[in-house]
Each structure stands twice: as C-alpha cells, then as structure tokens.
Amino acid sequence: MSLWPFEQMSGHSGTDSILDEYYVIFHSLKDGAVSTNGGSTNGSLTENEFEFNSAPLGTADLNQSFIDRILLESALLDELNEGSNDRLVDFICTGYFYDDRGQRIGNMDYLVGMVMAYLKDIDRTCYRTAFLLENSFHQTRDFNDGDDEDPMLYVNIISGIFCSKSALIVKSLVQNVSFLSSLLGILQFENIKTENCPILAVFLKINETLLFEQTSSYLDFFKSQLDIVDKFLNHIEVSPLIEFLIKVALTDHVKSPTGIIRFLYDQDLVPKCLNLLDNCKYSPGIQNSSGELLKVLISISTNFKLDTLWIGPNQLTRQLASPQYVDQLIDIVLLQRGHAMGVAVSVVIELIRKNNSDYDEIDLLDTTIVNNPPSQKDPIYLGHLLSRLATRMEDLYALLVELENDDEDNETKMNDLAPNKHHILENQLHESFIPLGFERVKITELISELLHCSNMGLMNSKKAEKIACTRDECREALDHNLLEAMENLEIDDQVLSPNTSNDECDNNDSNDNQTKTQKLQKTFNDNGPYPTLGTFDDDISEDITFEIPYVSEKQNLKLRKNPTTGDLFKIKLHDLGFLPKFLQLFLRYPWNNFWHNIVFDIIQQIFNARMDFSYNSFLVYSLFDFKKSRRFVPENLYDDRQNSPVPDFHIISNFILQGHKNSFEFYEKEKTNLGYMGQLVLIAEEVTKYSRMYKTDLIAPDIYEFLQDEVWMSYSNDILNETRTMCSIILGGGQFKCEDNEDDNQELSEGNRDMSQATLTFDAMNENEICHEENVKLEDKVAELIDELGQLTELDIHDKIKDVIVDHCSESIN
C-alpha cells in the first residue's frame, strides 16, 4: 500500500504506476537519452524523479521487472476484461524489454515462453509438490527467491491474460505460429491422462478462446498441422480433448463452411477410429472412447436438424456408411467379437437412427441431379450399409449357433460335478443358469435396428437405389474435377503473363465453365433425369401388383427375383430362421428384461409394417407356422447340418400360450410371475391387433385358421382383455375423477365481471349444463366398469389361465 494518501483517491491504479515508470524509460531511450552502460534503477522511478536524475539511463533500466510486477497486480485481469486500460494492452502486445545480454524481448514472447516453461516443469514433476523453476524468470521480483511458490499461480495469471476480452491480445496470440505450435506440443506431454490434469485445463482454456474469438485464423493454423488428428487420438480417453476436437468440427456449418471436415477426412479420422476397435491391441476404455467419438460425429451430422449442434451430412459420416468401412465394422463384429463387437454394433445403430431417410427434407425419388446437384451435404443413404449387412446374415446366424453350442457344453458341466463352472451363475432364487451373454444380445440388437432400417421408404425402392448410386458416382466425379480445377488454377497462376488482361481471363473462364456445365447437363439428360447404370436392369419400374392370398409361391418368386435392399434383408431374416430362435431364447431366459424388450421391438415392427409389396408378410407367416414357411426357401440354401434351424414353431402355441403355462407353474411355487410376462402380454396384444386390423385370410389362410383356434380365441377375448383392463386401473385404487369445467366457468365469470347478470346468454348457461351432464355420465360408466371388475386381481387372472390354457394343454396330452 502506498504511503501517499491521495494516490488511491486519484483513481491511479498500481498498474498505471508501473506503466508510468516503464514509459518514462521507454520514451527516454527512444528519444536517444541512452547510456549503453547505464545501471539499472531497480526501483520505482517517476517522471519528476527522472527529470532531476543526473544518472544517464541505459537499456538495462528497461528490464523484465516491469512485466513481472504487472503480473503480480491483483487488478490486472479486471482491467483487461473491462477494456479500461488501453496502455496496458499496448504494453502486453507491443512492449518489450532488454535482457542481461542486451537482447530485446517482446513482452508477449516473454509470457509465452514463461507459461510453456512452467507447463513443461509441471508435466515433468507430475505437479506433486510446490517447487521453484530453475530458469531466468522473476529474477528481479520483490519477494524472497527462497520461498516456494505454486507454479500454477503464474500459469493461471498468464492464461487469464491470453483469454481476456482484449481482441488485440487474442489476435496477437493467434498470429504467433511459434506459440500455437508450442501449445499443441502439450499434446505430447506424458501426464495428460486424466480430466483433472491442470495442464489440460490451461490448454483447453487458451485454445477454446482462440477458436471462438479468432476462428478463421485459428483454423488456418489447425489445418496446417498434418499430424494433429494423431495427437488427439493418442489421448482419446481424455474426453475434454475429444470434446474440443468436436467443437472444432462444429465450426464447419452448412451456410458458412470452414473446410475442417474435409481436413479431418483427409487426415483419416474415421479409419483411424475404427482401427482402434481391436481387442488385442487396445483396452476397452480406448475402444469405448473411439466409439463415442464416432457416435458424436454421427449425431452432429444427421440428415435432419435436431438441435443447434448440427453441421449436416458430410464426408465423415458418408465415409463411415460406405461399403468399405461397413465391411470393416462387420469384420469387427464377426472376428473381433467381445468388447469391440459391442462398440461396433453401437456405431451401426447410431448411424441408422440418426439418418432415417423417411425424415429427409428432400425426397430422393422426387428430385433430379440437375435441380439438386450432388454434394457432400446430401443425406446419407443407408442402402449400402443394409445391403452389406444383409449379405453377411449367414455369418451372424452361424455366430448365434456357435454361442448356442457353447450353452449346451455349459449345460453338460452344470449337470455334471465338474469343477469348471465359471459360465454358470445363480440367481436370487438360488437357481443355476447360463447367462445369455453379451454377444448374443448385441447381435439381436443389431438385427432389430436393421429391421427398422429395412422398413424405411428408400430401402424398399429399386429406383431409389439406382438414384443413390448415380449420385454417388456424380459426387465422386465432381470432387475429382474440383481437385483438378484447383491444381490447374495453381498452374495458371504461375504461368499467367503480366500482359494478359483480366477481361480476357474472365471471358476464357466463363466460356470454359459454360462448356462444362452444358456437358454435365447433357450427361444427366441423355436418359431422362438419371443415366442407366450397368448394375441395374433397364426396367426399374416398381411392380406393386400382387395376388390373393398374398403369401404364395408366385409372390415369393417375384420378390426374390430382384429384391429391394429392404426385402433382401427380410428374405435372409426369413430363410435363416432368426425369429423363432429369438422367441425360443425369450422363454429360456425369463429374467433378462433387456433381452425381452429387444425381442418385443422386433415382433412389434413385423406386425406393424406393410403387409403388401414387400416380404414382410412372409415374416409374419413364418411366425405363425415356421415349418410350412420352409417351402418358400430355396432347396440348396442350407447344407445337411443346417437344413432346419428350428424344427417347428407357432407363435401362439409355442410362445404365447407356452409362456403363460411356464409362468403359471412358476407362480404355483413362488407366488409371482416370471419376468417376461409384461413383454409377453404386449406381444400377444400385437397379434390381437394384427388379427383385427387385417383380413388375414387374404394374406394367408393358414394364419386365419390359427387365429380361430379355440384356446386362442378364449385367451384373447377373455384373459387378455381382463389383463388389459386390470392394468389400466389407477395404481393405489380409488375412483376415477373427471375434471369438470369449474376453472373455465371461473374464467368466464371473471372475464364478464363488469357485465350485469341479465347480459349472460342462455346458450352459455345451457352449454355448461350439457358439459356437466356428460361428466356425470362418464363418471357413472367408470363406476360401472369398476363394479363389473369387482376385486379382480392377479390371482383371478392366474386361475383363468389355469382353466383356459393349462387344463386344456393337459387334456390335449391325455
């Protein structure tokens, strides 16, 4: 604190005092009053003192003590952020001092060097204890050099300066390529491994400020670092670093592109992330982080805008959905398995969910290449992904069979007294069981999402498939032409004569561009809006005709002859027998509710999809009579070992009724239902809804006959209906209370408070009476329904299941 009492009252801060001293010496040296051997004052020197100071000033007087003292001022950051001290900003950005060797050092360079030296020392010591740096910083400070200091004190101060609201400071930093390179060198530090690392906080604080305040200049530097993606991926488990990389990618907006997505594409970001999905080389943590990075890229690159964090479709997600990298994902699922499989499946699922073509703003079938030229911002077409996965369905089914064989081996161990039972667990009821397994769940989850994909409109159109392939080719050609044009532009700039007029160049370019445009339009218009590709038939008109019943040999052959991508997947799903396999496992694992939800989702999709113009009806038919559905499968599809994946299966008798019977037997022993009963009832509801929505005899007479079964009719009309009603009663009991129009009447009366009673119309009064009467009738109906149900409980449903299902099954056996 100053001894002069009027200094604080004048509003002259400590920072101003230091700057006054600095500029007195600065201007004296600039004016030529320099003594090369002048001694340093090493103390406060005001302008008046300078006038009466007989000793000449030298460069040694303009030393680093000024910048060191500025750093210790408590009001430093406030003054910078408030923008109230332009001299302070000039001092930091353009000021300088002379070191002991007489070399001039800029204040900004000094701060940059200081913060980097501190960060390197923090990394070297892992920030374990307080220590002093062995360097030249703060040699003239006022406090005792022997005292320990926290290195983060000065790091925080300097980083606060760099991240202040001063545009000049931020601009000076972003133009300092040497500093930016040194700052990125932090990514090579050994101890940036955790989110609470102090070095990481400084790195992110400074870089985010430069990114948001000087976006263009910072991205130019970012794109000049050819190994920057590798540096980030080396720390992929450090989520704040990856979040910063995502923030960089988010600058490449649709309306204001920055080219950063193209840069990340050229840096092979997607392939490098996929290469991390290797169980032999990388830990589960690294694989999870790689998968999360890919999923975030997918979520910000959707075909439709979900929130503000959106850049639209781009080269990264298009590359991920391309055949080459879909094949890599499939290989990870089938060959790597284990943890890598789970990550790969989650990436595929996210890719499908965030690129549903049914929500595209531009319908691929209603546009042309001329009206909407292909670009990297086109919606992602999932046909390649679905097609490649459909061709590998046999491998997925073989994996399920392999896992089932492992179950049989474990059951043998469970029945024997073998000591090796590490795959056998015990539940809370002390029942031994073999776990369903992570891999089986992931395969089924993948099938469920692929089924969603196969129901998208574009996946069920051969025309859409051809259009998508045409646009892919055109997009690649346009990109290739663009690269050639850029190369030619560089050559033209080098060989262009100074005497060539600008008008002549403009005319030549204009004529050349016009010629190219005409050629492009001619190419697209030769065969209508789209040229014919060799991989497609000449006639791609959609055949929407069908006969009654729909499920027939003729319709089967027609759909198999030239299937759409969606039908190709459904045909494989049908032929390989996935559906009965899933439903059998549903009953075998009665307590795995996550598995039950996945299977229910699959069945619900099948019963709610279109029953015409696609292979979906054949899937429904296989659920009702799997054995008879085998007649639609080509004879040479399976070898002798896989001729019949499942002997026979009926969704009503072998699944719904059998599931109730199993739960009844368990209820008799434990007084509670099995865990799958909630989803089982929902599946039964889907079957019932399907039977009422369609004339099933027109789809397949066999389905109609199954639905007329006596036990099923009794179950669906009695037990299922009462179960639905019982589950609809308010939890905790009590009567249903209907809200009346009291609030509305109150608002009406308040709005007409100034009106006399005589002005109220008779119609309004009559309307209130009608509403009241309707509410009373509704309450009476609810009361009657509750009286009709009486004290209906789970035990009553249990007894009816015994009468309708269990006893009938016993009679059938006898």
C-alpha positions, 0 to 999 in steps of 0.5 A, a space after each residue: 500500500 502506498 504511503 501517499 494518501 491521495 494516490 488511491 483517491 486519484 483513481 491511479 491504479 498500481 498498474 498505471 504506476 508501473 506503466 508510468 515508470 516503464 514509459 518514462 524509460 521507454 520514451 527516454 531511450 527512444 528519444 536517444 537519452 541512452 547510456 549503453 552502460 547505464 545501471 539499472 534503477 531497480 526501483 520505482 522511478 517517476 517522471 519528476 524523479 527522472 527529470 532531476 536524475 543526473 544518472 544517464 539511463 541505459 537499456 538495462 533500466 528497461 528490464 523484465 521487472 516491469 512485466 513481472 510486477 504487472 503480473 503480480 497486480 491483483 487488478 490486472 485481469 479486471 482491467 483487461 476484461 473491462 477494456 479500461 486500460 488501453 496502455 496496458 494492452 499496448 504494453 502486453 502486445 507491443 512492449 518489450 524489454 532488454 535482457 542481461 545480454 542486451 537482447 530485446 524481448 517482446 513482452 508477449 514472447 516473454 509470457 509465452 515462453 514463461 507459461 510453456 516453461 512452467 507447463 513443461 516443469 509441471 508435466 515433468 514433476 507430475 505437479 506433486 509438490 510446490 517447487 521453484 523453476 530453475 530458469 531466468 524468470 522473476 529474477 528481479 521480483 520483490 519477494 524472497 527467491 527462497 520461498 516456494 511458490 505454486 507454479 500454477 499461480 503464474 500459469 493461471 495469471 498468464 492464461 487469464 491474460 491470453 483469454 481476456 476480452 482484449 481482441 488485440 491480445 487474442 489476435 496477437 496470440 493467434 498470429 504467433 505460429 511459434 506459440 500455437 505450435 508450442 501449445 499443441 506440443 502439450 499434446 505430447 506431454 506424458 501426464 495428460 491422462 486424466 480430466 483433472 490434469 491442470 495442464 489440460 485445463 490451461 490448454 483447453 482454456 487458451 485454445 477454446 478462446 482462440 477458436 471462438 474469438 479468432 476462428 478463421 485464423 485459428 483454423 488456418 493454423 489447425 489445418 496446417 498441422 498434418 499430424 494433429 488428428 494423431 495427437 488427439 487420438 493418442 489421448 482419446 480417453 481424455 474426453 475434454 480433448 475429444 470434446 474440443 476436437 468436436 467443437 472444432 468440427 462444429 465450426 464447419 456449418 452448412 451456410 458458412 463452411 470452414 473446410 475442417 471436415 474435409 481436413 479431418 477426412 483427409 487426415 483419416 479420422 474415421 479409419 483411424 477410429 475404427 482401427 482402434 476397435 481391436 481387442 488385442 491391441 487396445 483396452 476397452 476404455 480406448 475402444 469405448 472412447 473411439 466409439 463415442 467419438 464416432 457416435 458424436 460425429 454421427 449425431 452432429 451430422 444427421 440428415 435432419 436438424 435436431 438441435 443447434 449442434 448440427 453441421 449436416 451430412 458430410 464426408 465423415 459420416 458418408 465415409 463411415 456408411 460406405 461399403 468399405 468401412 461397413 465391411 470393416 465394422 462387420 469384420 469387427 463384429 464377426 472376428 473381433 467379437 467381445 468388447 469391440 463387437 459391442 462398440 461396433 454394433 453401437 456405431 451401426 445403430 447410431 448411424 441408422 437412427 440418426 439418418 432415417 431417410 423417411 425424415 429427409 427434407 428432400 425426397 430422393 425419388 422426387 428430385 433430379 441431379 440437375 435441380 439438386 446437384 450432388 454434394 457432400 451435404 446430401 443425406 446419407 443413404 443407408 442402402 449400402 450399409 443394409 445391403 452389406 449387412 444383409 449379405 453377411 446374415 449367414 455369418 451372424 446366424 452361424 455366430 448365434 449357433 456357435 454361442 448356442 453350442 457353447 450353452 449346451 457344453 455349459 449345460 453338460 458341466 452344470 449337470 455334471 460335478 465338474 469343477 469348471 463352472 465359471 459360465 454358470 451363475 445363480 440367481 436370487 432364487 438360488 437357481 443355476 443358469 447360463 447367462 445369455 451373454 453379451 454377444 448374443 444380445 448385441 447381435 439381436 440388437 443389431 438385427 432389430 435396428 436393421 429391421 427398422 432400417 429395412 422398413 424405411 421408404 428408400 430401402 424398399 425402392 429399386 429406383 431409389 437405389 439406382 438414384 443413390 448410386 448415380 449420385 454417388 458416382 456424380 459426387 465422386 466425379 465432381 470432387 475429382 474435377 474440383 481437385 483438378 480445377 484447383 491444381 490447374 488454377 495453381 498452374 495458371 497462376 504461375 504461368 499467367 503473363 503480366 500482359 494478359 488482361 483480366 477481361 480476357 481471363 474472365 471471358 476464357 473462364 466463363 466460356 470454359 465453365 459454360 462448356 462444362 456445365 452444358 456437358 454435365 447437363 447433357 450427361 444427366 439428360 441423355 436418359 431422362 433425369 438419371 443415366 442407366 447404370 450397368 448394375 441395374 436392369 433397364 426396367 426399374 419400374 416398381 411392380 406393386 401388383 400382387 395376388 390373393 392370398 398374398 403369401 404364395 409361391 408366385 409372390 415369393 418368386 417375384 420378390 426374390 427375383 430382384 429384391 429391394 435392399 429392404 426385402 433382401 434383408 427380410 428374405 435372409 431374416 426369413 430363410 435363416 430362421 432368426 425369429 423363432 430362435 429369438 422367441 425360443 431364447 425369450 422363454 429360456 431366459 425369463 429374467 433378462 428384461 433387456 433381452 425381452 424388450 429387444 425381442 418385443 421391438 422386433 415382433 412389434 415392427 413385423 406386425 406393424 409394417 406393410 403387409 403388401 409389396 414387400 416380404 414382410 408378410 412372409 415374416 409374419 407367416 413364418 411366425 405363425 407356422 415356421 415349418 410350412 414357411 420352409 417351402 418358400 426357401 430355396 432347396 440348396 440354401 442350407 447344407 445337411 447340418 443346417 437344413 432346419 434351424 428350428 424344427 417347428 414353431 407357432 407363435 401362439 402355441 409355442 410362445 404365447 400360450 407356452 409362456 403363460 403355462 411356464 409362468 403359471 407353474 412358476 407362480 404355483 411355487 413362488 407366488 409371482 410371475 416370471 419376468 417376461 410376462 409384461 413383454 409377453 402380454 404386449 406381444 400377444 396384444 400385437 397379434 390381437 391387433 394384427 388379427 383385427 386390423 387385417 383380413 388375414 385370410 387374404 394374406 394367408 389362410 393358414 394364419 386365419 385358421 390359427 387365429 380361430 383356434 379355440 384356446 386362442 380365441 378364449 385367451 384373447 377375448 377373455 384373459 387378455 382383455 381382463 389383463 388389459 383392463 386390470 392394468 389400466 386401473 389407477 395404481 393405489 385404487 380409488 375412483 376415477 375423477 373427471 375434471 369438470 369445467 369449474 376453472 373455465 366457468 371461473 374464467 368466464 365469470 371473471 372475464 364478464 365481471 363488469 357485465 350485469 347478470 341479465 347480459 349472460 346468454 342462455 346458450 352459455 348457461 345451457 352449454 355448461 349444463 350439457 358439459 356437466 351432464 356428460 361428466 356425470 355420465 362418464 363418471 357413472 360408466 367408470 363406476 360401472 366398469 369398476 363394479 363389473 371388475 369387482 376385486 379382480 386381481 392377479 390371482 383371478 387372472 392366474 386361475 383363468 389361465 389355469 382353466 383356459 390354457 393349462 387344463 386344456 394343454 393337459 387334456 390335449 396330452 391325455 
